[in-house]
Amino acid sequence: MKKILVPSLIALALGSVSGLAQAQAAAPASSLSYNVGVTTDYRYRGISQSRLQPAVQGGFDYADKSGFYVGAWGSTIKWIKDTPGVTKGDTELDLYAGYKGAVGDVAYDVGFLRYQYAGNNYVNYGANTNTNEIYGAATLGVVTAKYSHAISNLFGNVGSKNSYYLDLSAALDLGNGFALTPHVGYQKIKGAASVNGSYTDYALTLSKDLGNGLTASAALVGTDADKTFYTLKDKFNGKSGLAIGLKYAF
């Protein structure tokens, strides 16, 4: 992780070398970090985005000392091109910005997220897959609740604006670099896909900090998603399974 120190304007005005050094040491640091990784199965909200196959991923994040953050993250995917009549769209790029803060013991996170599927022609099948969401999350102790709301059509579903996703998770420190994260979520899709497309997902993720920015994870993932709705190329992308990942952050 790269650290960007913001010097004191007063120290700059005085031109004091020692004062500047002290101000830099005391000032909160903004940060710019990068990550790359691989996974045996890219699952998002319980649904495989990679046809139950491996995916390559990576991104960056800038966090300002004020609480503002911005970032981008991408992954290889298969579900768009697996849809009959669709020929383009094999990458996902997520662009996001938000603000983190706290009120008493409750930490909060609010922001905007854009899912961009470069060059996709999913409109041949439904609506454009590119999706805009706003979100808000609150954390108390180890428990986090999050709500995401689509302000556009959701992932190519026609008439699905105002769809939403509810997410409840916990971050449990097991010691020795191990962490356990149980999760349950509910995806509600508006419009024609409301009945068959809406579902609940759940996951249990065990991760291990290997040191030097390297983290390994294993996640048991499942859903109650409609098998017909979420099957592409004879693969049910909502089936229960194990996803193993390795990520390097620097």
N, C-alpha and C positions, 0 to 999 in steps of 0.2 A: 504494500500500500504506500503510495506517495503522499507525503504531507506537504501542505501549502500553508506557511505561516503568514499571518496578516500583521504587519508592523504597526505600531502606534503612530498616528499622525503627529502627535505632540512631540514624540522623539525625533521624527523627521524634521520638524520645524526647528527644533533646538540644535539639530545636527550633532547630537551627542552619541558617540559610538557605543559607549557603555550603556547609556539609557536605552538605545535602540535594542541592544542585545537583551537587556532585562525585559523590555516590553515584548520582544518576540518570544522569550521563554515563558512569559506569563499569559500571553494571549491564547485563547482557544484556537485550535487548529482546524482548518477546513481540510478535507481529504479528497483525493482522487484515487480511485481503486479500479482494478481491472480483474476479470475472471474468465477462465476458459474451462471447459469441461466436456465430459462424454457421459452418456447414460445408455443403458441397455434398452430403455423404453421411455420416450418422452411422454409423460402423463401430465395433463393439465385439467384440473377439476375432475380428476378420475378417468378422463377419456384419453386414450392414446392418440397422440398427434403424429406418430411415426409408424403406424401400422404394427405396433408391438415389436418394433425393431429399433436398433441403436440410432442415436442422434448425436450430432456435434453441436456444442453451444458455446456462447461467450458474450461478454458485455463489459460495460464500464459504468461507474457511478461517481458523481461529484456531490459531496455533502458539504454545504456551507455551515459555518459556525452559527449562523442565525437560525438554523433549523430547516432552511430551504434545501431541496435536493433535486437533482435531475439525472437521468440516465438512459441507457439503451441496452437492450439485450436481444440476442438472436439465436435461432435454432433451425436446423434442418427439419422438415416435416414431410408427410406423405398424404395426409387426408384430403387435401384439395385436389391433387392430381388423381387420387384414387376414385373421385366422384365421377360417374358416367357423364360424358360430354364435356368435361373440364380437362384442359391440356396444360395449363400453366399455373404455377404457384407451388414452389417447393421449398420456400423459406419463410420464416416468420421473423419480423422485427418489431419489438416492443419499445415504444418511446414513452417516457413517463416523467412527470415532475410533480412535486408535492411539498408539503411542509410537515415537520414533526415538532411536537412540543409536549408539554405536560401541564395538567391542572391538578395540584395536590399529588396524590399517589397514582393518578391515572395518566398514562402516556397516550397521546393520540397521533394519528397520521392521516392526513387528507391529501388527495391528489387526483391527477388525471392520467389516464393510460390509453395509448393508441396502439392497437394491433394492426400492423401493416404487413400485408402479404404481397410482396413485390411481383408485379406483372400478372397477377392472377386473373383468370377469366371465368370465375365462378358464377358470374352474372348469367352465363349460358345455362346454368342450372337453377339458380335462385336469385338472391341479392348479392351484391358485392360483399366479400368476406371481411374487408377492412372494417374495424370496429372501434368505437370510442366509448370509454367508460370513465365515470367518476367514482371515487371510492372514499370510504372513511373507516378507520379502525381505532379501537380503544383497547389498551392493555392494562390489566390490573394484576400485579404479581406475575405468575407464569402463564396466565390465560389471556388470549387475544380474540376479540370478536371483530369481524370485518364485514362490511356491506359494499358491494359493487353494483353500480347501476348503469345500464347501457343507454347512452343518449343517441345511439344510431341503431340500425339493424345489428343483430348479434350473430357473428360468425356465419353470415350468408343465409340466415333464416328470414324469409319474407315477412314483413309486418311485425318484426320482433323488437322494435324500439321499446324501451322501458322494461326489458327483461332485467333480471337481477340475480345476484349470487350472494348467499349468506354463508359465512365461514366461521367456524369455531375451532380453535386449536390451543395447544398448551406446549410450552417449551420446558422440558424437565431435564435438569442437569444431573447426570448419573455419576459424575466424577471421572477422573482419569481420561478426560477428553471425550467421553461418551455423552450423547444427548438423545433423548427420546421425545418424539413429537407426535402425539395422537391428533387426529383431525377428522372433522365431519363437516360436510358442506351440502348446500341445496341449491341447484341451478333451476330457476324458473324461466322458461322461455315463453314469451308472449306470441300471439298470432296463431297461424295455422299449426305450428309445431308445438303448441302449448301442452297437449296431452301426451304425445309420444316423445317429445324432446326433453321434457322436464324430468329431473331425476335427483337422487341423493348419492353422494359419494363419500367414501371414508378411506382413511389411510393411517398407517402406523409406521413412522420413519425412525430408524436408528442410524445415527451419524457418529463418526469418530474423527476428531481433530488429530491429524497425523503430524502436525507441526510444519513449519516453513510454508504456511499458506495452503497446505494440501488437506482436503477433507474427503472422506469416503462416506457413502451412505447406502442404505438398503431400505426400500419402502415396500410394504405390503399394501396394495391398492385394490379397491373394489367399488362397484356401483350397483344400483338397481335400475340402470338405464335400459330402455327398450332395445332388445336385441336387434330387431329389424331396422329400427331407425339409425342405430349406430354401427351397422355392419357395412363395410366397404371391401371389395375384392375378397369376399368370403372370410373376412376377419372381423370379429366382434370387438370393437375397440374399447368397450366398457367392461370387458371380462376381468375377473380378479387375477392379479398377477404380482410378480416381484420385479421391481425396477432397481437396478444397482448403478450408482453413479460415482464419479470421481471428479472433483473440482479443484482448480488451483487459483488462488486469489493473490494478487500482488499489487 
